[in-house]
Protein backbone atom coordinates (compact mmCIF):
# COMPACT_ATOMS: atom_id res chain seq x y z
CA UNK A 1 0.00 0.00 0.00
CA UNK A 2 2.89 2.35 0.82
CA UNK A 3 4.46 1.57 -2.57
CA UNK A 4 1.22 2.39 -4.37
CA UNK A 5 0.86 5.65 -2.42
CA UNK A 6 4.49 6.61 -3.24
CA UNK A 7 4.00 5.81 -6.95
CA UNK A 8 0.77 7.82 -6.99
CA UNK A 9 2.47 10.85 -5.44
CA UNK A 10 5.31 10.63 -7.94
CA UNK A 11 2.85 10.59 -10.84
CA UNK A 12 0.97 13.55 -9.28
CA UNK A 13 4.18 15.58 -9.11
CA UNK A 14 4.89 14.86 -12.81
CA UNK A 15 1.36 15.97 -13.72
CA UNK A 16 0.17 12.50 -14.72
CA UNK A 17 -3.06 12.74 -12.74
CA UNK A 18 -4.85 9.82 -14.39
CA UNK A 19 -2.02 7.40 -13.59
CA UNK A 20 -1.80 8.82 -10.06
CA UNK A 21 -5.56 8.29 -9.66
CA UNK A 22 -5.19 4.63 -10.67
CA UNK A 23 -2.50 4.06 -8.04
CA UNK A 24 -4.58 5.76 -5.30
CA UNK A 25 -7.68 3.72 -6.26
CA UNK A 26 -5.73 0.48 -5.81
CA UNK A 27 -4.28 1.66 -2.47
CA UNK A 28 -7.68 2.71 -1.12
CA UNK A 29 -9.14 -0.59 -2.22
CA UNK A 30 -6.67 -2.34 0.09
CA UNK A 31 -6.93 -0.03 3.15
CA UNK A 32 -8.49 3.47 3.07
CA UNK A 33 -6.98 6.26 5.13
CA UNK A 34 -7.39 10.03 5.45
CA UNK A 35 -4.18 10.69 3.50
CA UNK A 36 -5.13 8.35 0.64
CA UNK A 37 -8.63 9.86 0.39
CA UNK A 38 -7.11 13.34 0.36
CA UNK A 39 -4.62 12.33 -2.35
CA UNK A 40 -7.35 10.88 -4.55
CA UNK A 41 -9.53 13.95 -3.96
CA UNK A 42 -6.61 16.15 -5.09
CA UNK A 43 -6.28 14.12 -8.31
CA UNK A 44 -10.01 14.37 -9.03
CA UNK A 45 -9.83 18.09 -8.38
CA UNK A 46 -7.04 18.47 -10.93
CA UNK A 47 -9.02 16.42 -13.43
CA UNK A 48 -12.05 18.68 -12.93
CA UNK A 49 -14.26 16.05 -11.29
CA UNK A 50 -15.25 18.31 -8.39
CA UNK A 51 -18.37 16.37 -7.14
CA UNK A 52 -16.37 13.14 -6.67
CA UNK A 53 -13.45 15.10 -5.23
CA UNK A 54 -15.86 16.62 -2.65
CA UNK A 55 -17.26 13.18 -1.90
CA UNK A 56 -13.76 11.87 -1.03
CA UNK A 57 -13.11 14.93 1.16
CA UNK A 58 -16.32 14.30 3.09
CA UNK A 59 -15.41 10.64 3.48
CA UNK A 60 -12.07 11.76 4.93
CA UNK A 61 -13.91 13.92 7.46
CA UNK A 62 -16.13 11.01 8.47
CA UNK A 63 -13.11 8.71 8.78
CA UNK A 64 -11.32 10.98 11.25
CA UNK A 65 -13.28 14.05 12.50
CA UNK A 66 -10.35 15.47 14.44
CA UNK A 67 -8.02 15.57 11.41
CA UNK A 68 -8.06 18.99 9.66
CA UNK A 69 -7.05 17.48 6.29
CA UNK A 70 -10.59 16.63 5.16
CA UNK A 71 -11.99 20.02 6.19
CA UNK A 72 -9.29 21.91 4.29
CA UNK A 73 -9.80 19.84 1.14
CA UNK A 74 -13.62 20.08 1.26
CA UNK A 75 -13.52 23.84 1.79
CA UNK A 76 -11.09 24.36 -1.08
CA UNK A 77 -13.28 22.36 -3.46
CA UNK A 78 -16.44 24.17 -2.38
CA UNK A 79 -14.78 27.51 -3.08
CA UNK A 80 -13.99 26.30 -6.61
CA UNK A 81 -17.65 25.28 -6.93
CA UNK A 82 -18.62 28.88 -6.00
CA UNK A 83 -20.14 27.74 -2.71
CA UNK A 84 -18.19 29.99 -0.36
CA UNK A 85 -20.86 30.16 2.39
CA UNK A 86 -20.94 26.34 2.55
CA UNK A 87 -17.16 26.25 2.64
CA UNK A 88 -17.23 28.71 5.55
CA UNK A 89 -19.59 26.40 7.42
CA UNK A 90 -17.22 23.45 6.77
CA UNK A 91 -14.29 25.45 8.16
CA UNK A 92 -16.33 26.53 11.19
CA UNK A 93 -17.34 22.94 11.87
CA UNK A 94 -13.71 21.89 11.58
CA UNK A 95 -12.59 24.51 14.09
CA UNK A 96 -15.08 23.09 16.57
CA UNK A 97 -14.01 19.48 15.96
CA UNK A 98 -10.22 19.65 15.53
CA UNK A 99 -7.99 19.82 18.59
CA UNK A 100 -6.59 23.30 19.17
CA UNK A 101 -2.98 22.21 18.65
CA UNK A 102 -0.69 21.60 15.70
CA UNK A 103 0.06 23.13 12.38
CA UNK A 104 -3.09 21.75 10.75
CA UNK A 105 -5.36 23.63 13.16
CA UNK A 106 -3.49 26.90 12.56
CA UNK A 107 -3.83 26.49 8.78
CA UNK A 108 -7.56 25.76 9.18
CA UNK A 109 -8.06 28.82 11.37
CA UNK A 110 -6.20 31.13 8.99
CA UNK A 111 -8.09 29.76 5.99
CA UNK A 112 -11.38 30.32 7.82
CA UNK A 113 -10.42 33.90 8.65
CA UNK A 114 -9.39 34.69 5.08
CA UNK A 115 -12.67 33.38 3.68
CA UNK A 116 -14.68 35.19 6.37
CA UNK A 117 -12.98 38.49 5.50
CA UNK A 118 -13.63 37.84 1.83
CA UNK A 119 -17.35 37.22 2.39
CA UNK A 120 -17.82 40.23 4.67
CA UNK A 121 -19.28 43.33 2.98
CA UNK A 122 -16.55 45.65 1.74
CA UNK A 123 -17.84 48.45 3.98
CA UNK A 124 -18.94 46.43 6.98
CA UNK A 125 -19.12 48.88 9.90
CA UNK A 126 -20.24 48.75 13.50
CA UNK A 127 -23.57 50.66 13.62
CA UNK A 128 -22.71 51.99 17.07
CA UNK A 129 -19.70 53.76 15.55
CA UNK A 130 -21.62 55.12 12.54
CA UNK A 131 -24.87 56.44 14.02
CA UNK A 132 -24.85 59.65 16.03
CA UNK A 133 -24.95 58.89 19.73
CA UNK A 134 -28.48 60.26 20.05
CA UNK A 135 -29.82 57.94 17.32
CA UNK A 136 -28.07 54.90 18.82
CA UNK A 137 -29.59 55.65 22.22
CA UNK A 138 -33.08 55.96 20.71
CA UNK A 139 -32.65 52.52 19.13
CA UNK A 140 -31.38 50.94 22.34
CA UNK A 141 -34.27 52.45 24.34
CA UNK A 142 -36.61 50.19 22.38
CA UNK A 143 -34.98 47.21 24.12
CA UNK A 144 -35.87 45.96 27.56
CA UNK A 145 -33.47 46.00 30.50
CA UNK A 146 -32.75 42.31 29.94
CA UNK A 147 -32.15 42.78 26.21
CA UNK A 148 -29.69 45.59 26.84
CA UNK A 149 -27.83 43.32 29.25
CA UNK A 150 -27.60 40.73 26.44
CA UNK A 151 -26.46 43.39 23.96
CA UNK A 152 -23.49 44.13 26.23
CA UNK A 153 -22.17 40.65 25.36
CA UNK A 154 -21.87 41.38 21.62
CA UNK A 155 -18.45 43.00 21.89
CA UNK A 156 -16.34 45.09 24.20
CA UNK A 157 -17.03 48.37 22.30
CA UNK A 158 -20.77 47.67 22.49
CA UNK A 159 -20.50 46.94 26.20
CA UNK A 160 -18.64 50.19 26.87
CA UNK A 161 -21.09 52.22 24.79
CA UNK A 162 -24.29 50.71 26.24
CA UNK A 163 -23.05 50.99 29.81
CA UNK A 164 -22.23 54.65 29.22
CA UNK A 165 -25.92 55.44 28.49
CA UNK A 166 -27.50 56.10 31.91
CA UNK A 167 -31.08 56.27 30.59
CA UNK A 168 -30.95 52.59 29.58
CA UNK A 169 -30.39 51.46 33.17
CA UNK A 170 -32.75 53.67 35.16
CA UNK A 171 -35.75 51.30 35.20
CA UNK A 172 -35.58 47.60 36.04
CA UNK A 173 -38.98 46.54 34.71
CA UNK A 174 -40.02 42.93 35.47
CA UNK A 175 -43.75 43.47 35.01
CA UNK A 176 -43.83 41.15 31.98
CA UNK A 177 -41.78 38.35 33.56
CA UNK A 178 -43.44 35.03 32.74
CA UNK A 179 -40.96 32.82 34.54
CA UNK A 180 -39.48 33.20 37.98
CA UNK A 181 -36.68 35.79 37.92
CA UNK A 182 -33.61 34.35 39.61
CA UNK A 183 -31.39 36.22 42.03
CA UNK A 184 -28.41 35.89 39.66
CA UNK A 185 -30.17 38.12 37.12
CA UNK A 186 -30.98 40.72 39.79
CA UNK A 187 -27.34 40.67 40.95
CA UNK A 188 -26.03 41.22 37.41
CA UNK A 189 -28.58 43.98 36.80
CA UNK A 190 -27.40 45.76 39.95
CA UNK A 191 -23.74 45.42 38.93
CA UNK A 192 -24.43 46.98 35.54
CA UNK A 193 -26.83 49.74 36.54
CA UNK A 194 -25.62 50.27 40.10
CA UNK A 195 -25.44 54.09 40.29
CA UNK A 196 -28.00 54.67 37.55
CA UNK A 197 -30.82 52.30 38.58
CA UNK A 198 -33.46 54.47 40.28
CA UNK A 199 -36.74 52.73 39.38
CA UNK A 200 -37.76 49.11 39.90
CA UNK A 201 -40.95 47.23 39.04
CA UNK A 202 -40.73 43.81 40.68
CA UNK A 203 -42.82 40.78 39.76
CA UNK A 204 -42.50 37.00 39.78
CA UNK A 205 -39.23 36.92 41.73
CA UNK A 206 -37.61 33.65 42.79
CA UNK A 207 -36.39 35.11 46.08
CA UNK A 208 -38.28 38.33 46.83
CA UNK A 209 -36.53 39.16 50.12
CA UNK A 210 -33.05 38.78 48.69
CA UNK A 211 -33.79 40.76 45.51
CA UNK A 212 -35.49 43.68 47.27
CA UNK A 213 -32.80 43.87 49.96
CA UNK A 214 -30.05 44.00 47.33
CA UNK A 215 -31.82 46.75 45.36
CA UNK A 216 -32.44 48.86 48.45
CA UNK A 217 -28.87 48.53 49.73
CA UNK A 218 -26.89 48.83 46.49
CA UNK A 219 -28.86 51.19 44.22
CA UNK A 220 -30.16 54.78 44.65
CA UNK A 221 -33.76 53.54 44.42
CA UNK A 222 -36.36 56.36 44.24
CA UNK A 223 -39.38 54.61 42.70
CA UNK A 224 -40.57 51.12 43.64
CA UNK A 225 -43.57 49.15 42.36
CA UNK A 226 -44.39 45.72 43.76
CA UNK A 227 -46.69 43.55 41.66
CA UNK A 228 -48.37 40.52 43.25
CA UNK A 229 -45.37 39.45 45.28
CA UNK A 230 -47.47 38.61 48.29
CA UNK A 231 -45.05 40.00 50.88
CA UNK A 232 -46.90 41.72 53.72
CA UNK A 233 -46.40 43.16 57.16
CA UNK A 234 -43.25 43.69 59.20
CA UNK A 235 -40.96 41.89 56.76
CA UNK A 236 -41.61 44.46 54.03
CA UNK A 237 -41.20 47.27 56.55
CA UNK A 238 -37.75 46.00 57.53
CA UNK A 239 -36.67 45.70 53.92
CA UNK A 240 -37.76 49.24 53.03
CA UNK A 241 -36.39 50.97 56.14
CA UNK A 242 -32.90 51.57 54.59
CA UNK A 243 -34.47 53.10 51.45
CA UNK A 244 -33.71 56.71 52.41
CA UNK A 245 -34.12 58.00 48.84
CA UNK A 246 -37.43 56.31 48.09
CA UNK A 247 -39.96 58.93 46.94
CA UNK A 248 -42.58 56.76 45.22
CA UNK A 249 -44.06 53.47 46.45
CA UNK A 250 -46.75 51.45 44.67
CA UNK A 251 -48.21 48.25 46.08
CA UNK A 252 -50.29 46.13 43.69
CA UNK A 253 -54.03 45.80 44.18
CA UNK A 254 -53.66 42.12 45.09
CA UNK A 255 -51.34 43.00 47.99
CA UNK A 256 -54.09 43.91 50.46
CA UNK A 257 -52.61 45.44 53.61
CA UNK A 258 -54.24 45.40 57.01
CA UNK A 259 -54.86 49.06 57.70
CA UNK A 260 -53.11 48.99 61.08
CA UNK A 261 -49.86 47.79 59.43
CA UNK A 262 -49.63 50.61 56.94
CA UNK A 263 -48.46 52.97 59.71
CA UNK A 264 -45.44 50.76 60.45
CA UNK A 265 -44.61 50.70 56.74
CA UNK A 266 -44.90 54.46 56.23
CA UNK A 267 -43.17 55.61 59.41
CA UNK A 268 -39.55 55.19 58.13
CA UNK A 269 -40.54 56.68 54.75
CA UNK A 270 -42.52 59.67 56.02
CA UNK A 271 -39.75 62.24 55.58
CA UNK A 272 -39.18 61.72 51.85
CA UNK A 273 -42.17 59.84 50.37
CA UNK A 274 -43.88 61.88 47.61
CA UNK A 275 -46.18 59.29 46.00
CA UNK A 276 -48.05 56.35 47.53
CA UNK A 277 -50.39 53.78 45.99
CA UNK A 278 -51.76 50.93 48.09
CA UNK A 279 -54.74 48.67 48.69
CA UNK A 280 -56.30 48.34 52.15
CA UNK A 281 -58.71 45.64 53.28
CA UNK A 282 -60.41 47.91 55.81
CA UNK A 283 -60.92 51.59 56.57
CA UNK A 284 -59.37 53.36 59.53
CA UNK A 285 -59.04 57.07 60.30
CA UNK A 286 -56.15 58.64 58.47
CA UNK A 287 -54.67 59.64 61.82
CA UNK A 288 -54.28 55.96 62.79
CA UNK A 289 -52.76 54.98 59.48
CA UNK A 290 -49.95 57.47 59.17
CA UNK A 291 -48.07 60.33 60.72
CA UNK A 292 -47.92 63.68 58.97
CA UNK A 293 -46.52 63.15 55.48
CA UNK A 294 -45.25 66.60 54.59
CA UNK A 295 -43.64 65.52 51.31
CA UNK A 296 -46.54 63.42 49.98
CA UNK A 297 -48.02 64.91 46.82
CA UNK A 298 -49.80 61.92 45.22
CA UNK A 299 -52.00 59.44 47.10
CA UNK A 300 -53.99 56.59 45.58
CA UNK A 301 -55.99 54.39 47.95
CA UNK A 302 -58.18 51.39 47.14
CA UNK A 303 -60.48 49.91 49.78
CA UNK A 304 -62.13 46.50 49.81
CA UNK A 305 -65.20 47.99 51.46
CA UNK A 306 -66.62 51.49 51.60
CA UNK A 307 -68.35 50.98 54.92
CA UNK A 308 -67.50 53.94 57.19
CA UNK A 309 -65.43 55.68 54.55
CA UNK A 310 -65.87 58.87 56.54
CA UNK A 311 -63.46 57.37 59.11
CA UNK A 312 -60.66 57.83 56.62
CA UNK A 313 -61.31 61.58 56.60
CA UNK A 314 -62.10 61.92 60.31
CA UNK A 315 -58.80 63.72 60.84
CA UNK A 316 -58.46 66.67 58.54
CA UNK A 317 -56.66 65.57 55.40
CA UNK A 318 -54.91 68.91 54.97
CA UNK A 319 -53.30 68.51 58.39
CA UNK A 320 -51.90 65.05 57.72
CA UNK A 321 -51.10 65.68 54.05
CA UNK A 322 -50.38 69.41 53.77
CA UNK A 323 -48.81 69.27 50.27
CA UNK A 324 -51.21 66.81 48.65
CA UNK A 325 -51.78 67.60 44.96
CA UNK A 326 -53.36 64.43 43.61
CA UNK A 327 -55.84 62.17 45.43
CA UNK A 328 -57.47 58.97 44.15
CA UNK A 329 -59.95 57.08 46.34
CA UNK A 330 -61.49 53.90 44.95
CA UNK A 331 -63.92 51.71 46.87
CA UNK A 332 -64.94 48.29 45.66
CA UNK A 333 -68.51 47.12 45.26
CA UNK A 334 -69.83 45.64 48.50
CA UNK A 335 -73.02 44.12 47.09
CA UNK A 336 -75.37 46.52 48.85
CA UNK A 337 -76.01 50.22 49.07
CA UNK A 338 -73.50 51.87 51.39
CA UNK A 339 -73.59 55.43 52.67
CA UNK A 340 -70.03 56.61 52.33
CA UNK A 341 -70.41 59.58 54.65
CA UNK A 342 -68.88 63.02 54.41
CA UNK A 343 -65.78 63.57 52.29
CA UNK A 344 -64.38 66.97 53.23
CA UNK A 345 -61.50 68.15 51.07
CA UNK A 346 -62.23 71.86 50.84
CA UNK A 347 -59.28 72.71 53.10
CA UNK A 348 -56.75 70.96 50.79
CA UNK A 349 -55.66 74.14 49.05
CA UNK A 350 -52.92 72.43 47.01
CA UNK A 351 -55.16 69.70 45.56
CA UNK A 352 -55.39 69.90 41.75
CA UNK A 353 -56.43 66.34 40.79
CA UNK A 354 -59.23 64.31 42.41
CA UNK A 355 -60.54 60.89 41.38
CA UNK A 356 -63.34 59.36 43.47
CA UNK A 357 -64.85 56.01 42.46
CA UNK A 358 -67.32 54.55 44.97
CA UNK A 359 -70.48 52.43 44.89
CA UNK A 360 -72.52 55.56 45.67
CA UNK A 361 -71.68 59.24 45.73
CA UNK A 362 -73.71 61.90 47.51
CA UNK A 363 -72.96 65.49 46.58
CA UNK A 364 -74.56 66.55 49.84
CA UNK A 365 -71.54 65.11 51.66
CA UNK A 366 -68.86 66.18 49.19
CA UNK A 367 -66.75 69.27 49.85
CA UNK A 368 -64.28 70.23 47.12
CA UNK A 369 -61.39 72.73 47.03
CA UNK A 370 -61.29 75.69 44.66
CA UNK A 371 -57.87 74.64 43.30
CA UNK A 372 -59.08 71.53 41.42
CA UNK A 373 -58.04 71.33 37.78
CA UNK A 374 -59.16 67.76 37.07
CA UNK A 375 -62.12 65.99 38.69
CA UNK A 376 -63.48 62.47 38.17
CA UNK A 377 -66.59 61.19 39.96
CA UNK A 378 -67.63 57.58 39.30
CA UNK A 379 -70.50 55.69 40.93
CA UNK A 380 -70.02 51.96 40.37
CA UNK A 381 -72.94 50.58 42.42
CA UNK A 382 -76.50 49.86 41.44
CA UNK A 383 -77.81 52.73 43.52
CA UNK A 384 -75.60 55.08 41.49
CA UNK A 385 -75.32 58.69 42.54
CA UNK A 386 -77.42 60.44 45.09
CA UNK A 387 -78.51 63.85 43.81
CA UNK A 388 -80.62 65.35 46.62
CA UNK A 389 -83.53 67.54 45.64
CA UNK A 390 -83.37 70.33 46.32
CA UNK A 391 -79.60 70.58 46.31
CA UNK A 392 -77.88 72.25 49.27
CA UNK A 393 -76.34 75.72 48.83
CA UNK A 394 -73.54 75.78 46.25
CA UNK A 395 -70.41 74.10 47.60
CA UNK A 396 -68.34 73.68 44.44
CA UNK A 397 -65.96 76.58 43.73
CA UNK A 398 -64.62 75.30 40.42
CA UNK A 399 -63.03 78.37 38.89
CA UNK A 400 -59.80 76.51 37.95
CA UNK A 401 -61.38 73.27 36.69
CA UNK A 402 -60.09 72.15 33.27
CA UNK A 403 -61.27 68.51 33.08
CA UNK A 404 -64.54 67.03 34.37
CA UNK A 405 -65.24 63.30 34.09
CA UNK A 406 -68.59 61.95 35.34
CA UNK A 407 -69.43 58.24 35.31
CA UNK A 408 -72.68 58.26 37.23
CA UNK A 409 -75.05 55.96 35.35
CA UNK A 410 -78.56 57.02 34.39
CA UNK A 411 -78.16 60.41 36.12
CA UNK A 412 -75.31 61.38 33.80
CA UNK A 413 -76.69 64.28 31.70
CA UNK A 414 -78.93 65.58 34.43
CA UNK A 415 -76.19 65.23 37.01
CA UNK A 416 -73.64 66.99 34.81
CA UNK A 417 -76.08 69.84 34.21
CA UNK A 418 -76.80 70.24 37.92
CA UNK A 419 -73.14 70.05 38.81
CA UNK A 420 -72.33 72.82 36.35
CA UNK A 421 -75.24 74.89 37.66
CA UNK A 422 -74.04 74.67 41.26
CA UNK A 423 -70.55 76.07 40.99
CA UNK A 424 -69.92 79.20 42.99
CA UNK A 425 -67.41 81.00 40.76
CA UNK A 426 -68.26 79.55 37.40
CA UNK A 427 -65.96 77.35 35.32
CA UNK A 428 -63.89 79.62 33.11
CA UNK A 429 -61.19 77.17 32.02
CA UNK A 430 -63.12 73.94 31.35
CA UNK A 431 -61.58 72.28 28.31
CA UNK A 432 -62.69 68.66 28.63
CA UNK A 433 -66.04 67.12 29.64
CA UNK A 434 -66.71 63.38 29.73
CA UNK A 435 -70.07 61.89 30.71
CA UNK A 436 -70.11 58.12 30.37
CA UNK A 437 -73.00 55.66 30.30
CA UNK A 438 -75.73 58.30 30.66
CA UNK A 439 -79.36 57.93 29.58
CA UNK A 440 -80.43 60.29 26.82
CA UNK A 441 -83.02 62.99 27.62
CA UNK A 442 -83.44 65.71 25.01
CA UNK A 443 -84.19 68.43 27.59
CA UNK A 444 -81.04 67.74 29.60
CA UNK A 445 -79.04 67.26 26.40
CA UNK A 446 -80.06 70.64 24.96
CA UNK A 447 -79.48 72.33 28.31
CA UNK A 448 -75.99 70.88 28.54
CA UNK A 449 -75.01 72.07 25.07
CA UNK A 450 -76.25 75.59 25.80
CA UNK A 451 -74.56 75.86 29.19
CA UNK A 452 -72.32 78.95 29.39
CA UNK A 453 -69.53 77.05 31.20
CA UNK A 454 -68.97 74.96 28.05
CA UNK A 455 -68.34 77.86 25.69
CA UNK A 456 -64.62 77.09 25.40
CA UNK A 457 -64.89 73.30 25.46
CA UNK A 458 -62.32 71.51 23.30
CA UNK A 459 -62.88 67.85 24.18
CA UNK A 460 -66.31 66.26 24.61
CA UNK A 461 -66.74 62.56 25.41
CA UNK A 462 -70.28 61.11 25.50
CA UNK A 463 -69.78 57.35 25.04
CA UNK A 464 -72.74 55.09 25.78
CA UNK A 465 -75.39 57.72 24.99
CA UNK A 466 -77.44 55.01 23.33
CA UNK A 467 -80.34 57.06 21.94
CA UNK A 468 -78.12 59.78 20.47
CA UNK A 469 -78.81 60.08 16.72
CA UNK A 470 -77.61 62.13 13.77
CA UNK A 471 -79.67 65.21 14.58
CA UNK A 472 -78.24 65.26 18.11
CA UNK A 473 -74.68 64.92 16.84
CA UNK A 474 -75.27 67.85 14.48
CA UNK A 475 -76.45 69.91 17.47
CA UNK A 476 -73.20 69.17 19.28
CA UNK A 477 -71.05 70.16 16.32
CA UNK A 478 -72.97 73.38 15.70
CA UNK A 479 -73.06 74.39 19.38
CA UNK A 480 -69.34 73.73 20.03
CA UNK A 481 -67.28 74.93 17.06
CA UNK A 482 -63.99 74.81 19.03
CA UNK A 483 -64.03 71.05 19.58
CA UNK A 484 -60.73 69.29 18.92
CA UNK A 485 -61.94 65.79 19.86
CA UNK A 486 -65.37 64.17 20.03
CA UNK A 487 -66.31 60.74 21.36
CA UNK A 488 -69.75 59.40 20.38
CA UNK A 489 -69.04 55.70 20.81
CA UNK A 490 -71.93 53.27 21.31
CA UNK A 491 -74.51 55.64 19.82
CA UNK A 492 -76.88 55.35 16.83
CA UNK A 493 -75.20 57.93 14.60
CA UNK A 494 -74.50 57.19 10.94
CA UNK A 495 -72.05 58.40 8.31
CA UNK A 496 -74.05 61.63 8.06
CA UNK A 497 -72.77 62.67 11.48
CA UNK A 498 -69.23 61.69 10.54
CA UNK A 499 -69.33 63.84 7.39
CA UNK A 500 -70.81 66.79 9.30
CA UNK A 501 -68.16 66.47 12.04
CA UNK A 502 -65.30 66.40 9.53
CA UNK A 503 -66.51 69.66 8.03
CA UNK A 504 -65.68 71.22 11.40
CA UNK A 505 -62.30 72.78 10.70
CA UNK A 506 -60.83 72.32 14.18
CA UNK A 507 -61.75 68.67 14.76
CA UNK A 508 -58.67 66.43 14.99
CA UNK A 509 -59.93 63.24 16.65
CA UNK A 510 -63.24 61.39 16.35
CA UNK A 511 -64.12 58.22 18.31
CA UNK A 512 -67.07 56.15 17.07
CA UNK A 513 -66.42 52.71 18.55
CA UNK A 514 -69.26 50.18 18.46
CA UNK A 515 -71.40 52.42 16.23
CA UNK A 516 -72.99 49.75 14.06
CA UNK A 517 -74.85 52.23 11.84
CA UNK A 518 -71.66 53.77 10.43
CA UNK A 519 -70.33 52.29 7.19
CA UNK A 520 -66.69 51.57 6.53
CA UNK A 521 -66.72 53.97 3.58
CA UNK A 522 -67.53 56.92 5.87
CA UNK A 523 -64.63 56.01 8.16
CA UNK A 524 -62.25 55.69 5.22
CA UNK A 525 -63.36 59.06 3.82
CA UNK A 526 -62.89 60.76 7.22
CA UNK A 527 -59.36 59.42 7.54
CA UNK A 528 -58.53 60.64 4.06
CA UNK A 529 -59.41 64.15 5.25
CA UNK A 530 -56.59 63.97 7.82
CA UNK A 531 -58.76 63.35 10.91
CA UNK A 532 -57.75 60.58 13.32
CA UNK A 533 -60.77 58.28 13.53
CA UNK A 534 -61.06 55.53 16.14
CA UNK A 535 -63.54 52.86 15.06
CA UNK A 536 -63.57 49.38 16.60
CA UNK A 537 -66.36 46.86 16.98
CA UNK A 538 -66.31 44.65 20.08
CA UNK A 539 -68.87 42.19 18.68
CA UNK A 540 -66.40 40.67 16.23
CA UNK A 541 -67.65 42.43 13.10
CA UNK A 542 -64.90 43.00 10.59
CA UNK A 543 -64.64 45.47 7.79
CA UNK A 544 -62.12 46.70 5.30
CA UNK A 545 -58.82 47.51 6.99
CA UNK A 546 -57.84 51.12 6.48
CA UNK A 547 -54.53 52.64 7.56
CA UNK A 548 -54.26 56.19 8.81
Secondary structure, 3 states (H helix, E strand, C coil): CHHHHHHHHHHHHHCCHHHHHHHHHHHHHHCCCHHHHHHHHHHHHHCCCHHHHHHHHHHHHHHCCCCHHHHHHHHHHHHHCCCHHHHHHHHHHHHHHCCCCCHHHHHHHHHHHHHHHHHCCCCCCCHHHHCCHHHHHHHHCCCCHHHHHHHCCCCHHHHHHHHCCHHHHCEEECCCCCCCECHHHHHHHHHHHCCCCCEEEEECECCHHHHHHHHHHHCCCCEEEEECCCCCCHHHHHHHHCCCCCCEEEECCCCEECHHHHHHHHHCCCCCCCEEEEEECCCCCHHHHCCCCCCCCEEEEEECCCCCHHHHHCCCHHHHCCCCCEEEEEECCCCCCCCCCCEECCCCCCCCEEEEEECCEEHHHEECCCCCCEEEEEECCCCCEECCCCCCCCCECCCCCCEEEEECHHHHHHHHHHHHHCECCCCCCCCEEEECCCCCCHHHHHHHHCCHHHCCCCEEECCCCCCCCHHHHHHHHHHCCCCCEEECCCCCCCHHHHHHHHCCCCCCEEECCCCCCCCHHHHHHHHHCCCEEECCCCCCCCCCCCCC
